[in-house]
Amino acid sequence: MIPEHVSIWGELSPVDHTVRHVDVPVRGHVVRTRVLQAGAGPELVLLHGTGGHLEAYARDIAGLAEDFHVTAYDMIGHGWSSLPDLPYTIDVLSEHLVGLLDALGVSSAHLSGESLGGWVVAWVAAHFPARVDRLVLNTPGNIANKPEVMRRMRDSTMAAVLDPSEETVRRRVEFLFHHKEMVTDELVNLRRQVYSRPGFVQAITNTLVLQDPVVRKDFAWDPAWVGKVAAPTLLLWTSHDPTGGLDEADMLLSWLPDARLHVIDDAGHWPQWEKVSEFLDTHRTWLLHGKDPS
């Protein structure tokens, strides 16, 4: 019997797609940005999380491409995009996203961000509202700015980058999953390769400034800026997210002007990998029809 998931290449094989690099100006640097695009229809941009890369959405791209023109990319300092030496704060990550939209000739798009990516797309929606159609905040994580969550994220990520061994990196990837048996050797080794890039220790240090409470306070989730998000927003939570519970989802619901919540059961921080069908159905229902998936 062939397993449901064989490989990232197997997931992408049914769909025509392009992978290329696009130059994006960010704070005086030219960021060579790795971009995957597929499909046709309304624009949909997917953002991964801390220490991640566009393959986080490998299991979803073919399905989403049936209804959308999908763009997934490696954020500045991540994956195989450039690693300029500057702090990757939320405003810098957002500048990179808006610059990429400009470079691709996209005036506005639906945005779906997971974890750190959710934080970035919410910030863009608040500060560049004309660029955003609808939002999905996918397990955005630690809305309450809990020090213990920041410490766990910082320590586990840095440990994996400093020692990108199979054991250490597998532990970091398993943190994202409720069903840890779904973590494949391919996924672990792909991330080991990213973490072994020259300059990546400095790059992850520049990313993890967001887990420093002093730096974080300028960008932390707060009703003062979250309340400016005019785009209709879906909060996509899970029953086993290790970074934040439903109490934090309720907090965001009270801050966002136009939002609703959908909870995916039996999944962790990566519902896009663990619960593909529900992830796809939720996006189609919300982004195409504006209906509450619940």
C-alpha positions in Angstrom: 0.0 0.0 0.0 1.4 3.4 -1.0 1.5 5.9 1.9 -0.7 9.0 1.6 2.4 11.2 1.6 5.5 9.9 -0.2 7.6 13.1 -0.8 7.4 16.8 -1.4 8.1 16.2 -5.1 5.3 13.7 -5.2 2.9 16.3 -3.8 3.9 18.9 -6.4 4.1 16.5 -9.4 0.4 16.8 -10.4 0.5 20.6 -10.8 2.4 22.8 -13.2 4.5 25.2 -11.1 7.6 27.4 -11.3 10.3 27.9 -8.8 12.5 31.0 -9.3 14.3 33.8 -7.5 13.0 37.3 -7.4 15.1 40.3 -6.3 13.3 42.4 -3.6 14.7 45.6 -2.1 14.6 45.6 1.7 16.4 48.2 3.9 19.1 48.9 1.4 19.7 45.2 0.6 18.7 43.2 -2.5 17.0 40.1 -1.2 17.2 37.2 -3.6 13.8 35.6 -2.8 12.9 32.0 -3.6 9.3 31.9 -5.0 7.1 29.0 -6.0 3.9 29.8 -8.1 1.2 27.6 -9.4 -2.4 27.8 -10.6 -4.7 30.5 -11.8 -7.4 32.6 -10.2 -7.4 35.1 -7.3 -4.0 35.8 -5.9 -3.2 33.9 -2.7 0.2 34.3 -0.9 1.3 31.7 1.7 3.8 32.6 4.5 5.7 30.0 6.6 6.8 30.3 10.2 10.0 30.8 12.1 13.0 29.0 10.7 10.7 27.6 7.9 10.6 27.6 4.1 8.0 27.3 1.4 7.9 23.5 1.5 5.7 23.9 4.7 2.9 24.2 2.1 4.0 21.3 -0.2 0.9 19.3 0.6 -1.5 22.1 -0.2 -0.2 23.8 -3.3 -1.7 21.5 -5.9 -5.1 21.6 -4.2 -5.1 25.4 -3.8 -3.9 25.9 -7.3 -7.2 24.5 -8.6 -8.9 27.8 -7.4 -6.1 30.3 -6.9 -2.9 31.7 -8.3 -0.7 30.6 -5.5 2.5 32.1 -4.4 4.6 30.6 -1.6 8.0 32.0 -0.8 11.0 31.9 1.6 10.9 35.0 3.8 14.0 37.1 4.2 16.6 35.2 6.3 14.8 31.9 5.7 14.9 28.9 3.4 17.0 29.7 0.4 16.4 33.4 0.2 19.1 35.9 1.0 20.4 36.2 4.6 21.3 39.9 5.0 22.7 40.8 8.4 19.9 42.9 10.0 17.2 42.2 12.6 14.2 40.5 11.0 11.6 42.3 12.9 8.0 42.3 11.8 8.3 45.6 9.9 11.3 44.2 8.0 9.5 40.9 7.2 6.4 43.0 6.1 8.5 45.3 3.9 9.8 42.1 2.2 6.3 40.8 1.6 5.0 44.1 0.2 8.2 44.5 -1.9 7.7 41.0 -3.3 4.1 41.8 -4.2 5.4 44.9 -6.1 8.1 42.8 -7.8 5.5 40.2 -8.9 3.1 42.9 -10.1 0.4 42.0 -7.6 -1.7 44.9 -6.4 -3.6 43.0 -3.7 -3.9 39.4 -2.6 -5.4 37.0 -0.1 -2.8 36.3 2.5 -2.5 33.1 4.6 0.3 33.0 7.2 1.3 30.3 9.6 2.9 31.1 13.0 5.4 34.0 12.3 3.8 34.3 8.8 0.4 35.0 10.5 2.0 37.8 12.5 3.5 39.3 9.3 0.3 39.1 7.2 -1.7 40.7 10.1 0.8 43.5 10.3 0.7 44.1 6.6 -3.1 44.2 6.7 -3.0 46.8 9.5 -0.4 49.0 7.8 -0.9 48.4 4.1 -4.7 47.7 3.9 -5.0 48.3 0.2 -2.7 45.3 -0.5 -4.9 42.7 1.4 -8.2 41.1 0.3 -8.9 38.5 2.9 -6.8 37.0 5.7 -6.1 33.6 7.2 -4.1 33.6 10.4 -3.0 30.0 10.8 -1.9 29.1 14.3 -0.3 32.6 14.7 1.1 31.6 18.1 1.8 33.3 21.5 -0.7 36.2 21.1 -0.3 36.8 24.9 3.5 37.2 24.6 4.2 34.5 27.2 7.9 34.5 28.2 8.0 30.7 28.6 6.7 30.2 25.0 9.3 32.7 23.7 12.0 30.9 25.6 11.0 27.5 24.2 10.8 28.7 20.7 14.2 30.5 20.9 16.0 27.6 22.6 14.7 24.8 20.4 15.3 26.7 17.2 18.8 27.9 18.1 19.8 24.4 19.3 18.8 22.9 15.9 20.7 25.5 14.0 23.9 25.3 16.1 23.8 21.5 15.8 21.9 20.5 12.7 22.1 16.8 13.4 19.3 14.5 12.5 18.3 14.1 16.2 18.2 17.8 17.0 16.5 19.0 13.9 13.9 16.1 14.1 13.1 17.3 17.6 12.5 20.8 16.3 10.3 19.7 13.5 8.3 17.3 15.7 7.5 20.3 17.9 5.2 21.5 15.0 3.2 18.3 14.8 0.6 16.6 17.0 1.1 13.4 15.0 4.9 13.2 15.2 4.9 10.0 13.2 4.1 12.2 10.2 7.5 13.9 10.3 9.5 12.3 7.4 13.2 11.9 6.9 12.9 14.1 3.9 11.4 17.0 5.8 14.0 16.7 8.5 16.9 16.6 6.1 15.5 19.5 4.0 15.6 21.6 7.1 19.0 20.3 8.1 20.2 21.5 4.7 18.7 25.0 5.3 20.1 25.2 8.8 23.6 24.2 7.5 23.7 27.1 5.0 26.7 29.5 5.5 25.6 32.4 7.6 22.4 30.8 8.9 23.4 30.9 12.5 23.5 34.7 12.2 20.3 34.7 10.2 18.4 32.7 12.8 19.8 35.0 15.5 18.4 37.9 13.5 15.0 36.1 13.4 14.9 35.2 17.1 15.2 38.8 18.2 11.4 38.6 18.0 11.5 36.2 21.0 13.3 39.0 23.1 10.6 40.8 25.1 12.4 44.1 24.7 12.5 43.9 20.9 9.1 42.2 20.7 7.2 45.0 22.6 7.3 47.3 19.5 5.5 44.7 17.4 3.7 42.5 19.9 0.0 41.7 19.2 -1.9 44.6 20.6 -5.4 46.0 20.0 -3.9 49.3 19.1 -2.7 48.0 15.7 -4.7 44.7 15.4 -7.9 46.9 15.5 -6.8 48.5 12.3 -7.0 45.2 10.3 -9.9 45.9 8.1 -9.6 42.8 5.9 -12.1 40.0 6.8 -10.1 37.6 8.8 -10.3 33.9 9.6 -8.5 32.6 12.7 -7.4 29.0 11.9 -6.6 27.3 15.2 -6.0 23.7 16.2 -6.8 21.6 19.2 -3.2 20.9 20.0 -1.2 24.0 19.1 1.9 24.1 21.3 2.2 27.9 21.0 -1.2 29.2 22.1 -4.6 28.0 23.3 -8.1 29.0 22.4 -8.1 31.6 25.1 -5.6 33.5 22.9 -7.8 33.0 19.8 -10.7 34.6 21.8 -8.4 37.5 22.6 -7.7 38.1 18.9 -11.4 37.7 18.1 -12.2 40.6 20.5 -9.6 42.8 18.9 -10.2 42.2 15.2 -13.0 44.2 13.6 -14.2 41.5 11.2 -13.1 38.0 12.3 -14.3 34.5 13.0 -12.7 31.3 14.3 -12.4 27.8 12.9 -10.7 25.1 14.9 -9.1 22.1 13.2 -9.2 19.1 15.6 -6.4 16.5 16.1 -3.6 18.8 14.7 -0.7 20.8 16.0 1.1 23.8 14.7 1.1 22.7 11.0 -2.6 21.9 10.1 -1.6 22.5 6.5 0.4 19.3 6.7 -1.5 17.2 9.2 -5.1 18.0 8.0 -4.8 18.8 4.3 -8.4 18.3 3.2 -9.8 20.5 6.0 -7.1 23.1 5.4 -8.0 23.3 1.7 -11.8 23.3 2.3 -11.4 26.0 4.9 -9.5 28.3 2.5 -11.8 27.7 -0.4 -14.9 28.4 1.7 -13.5 31.5 3.4 -11.5 33.1 0.5 -13.7 32.3 -2.4 -17.2 32.6 -0.8 -16.6 34.7 2.3 -18.4 32.0 4.3 -17.6 30.9 7.9 -16.1 27.4 7.5 -17.6 26.4 10.9 
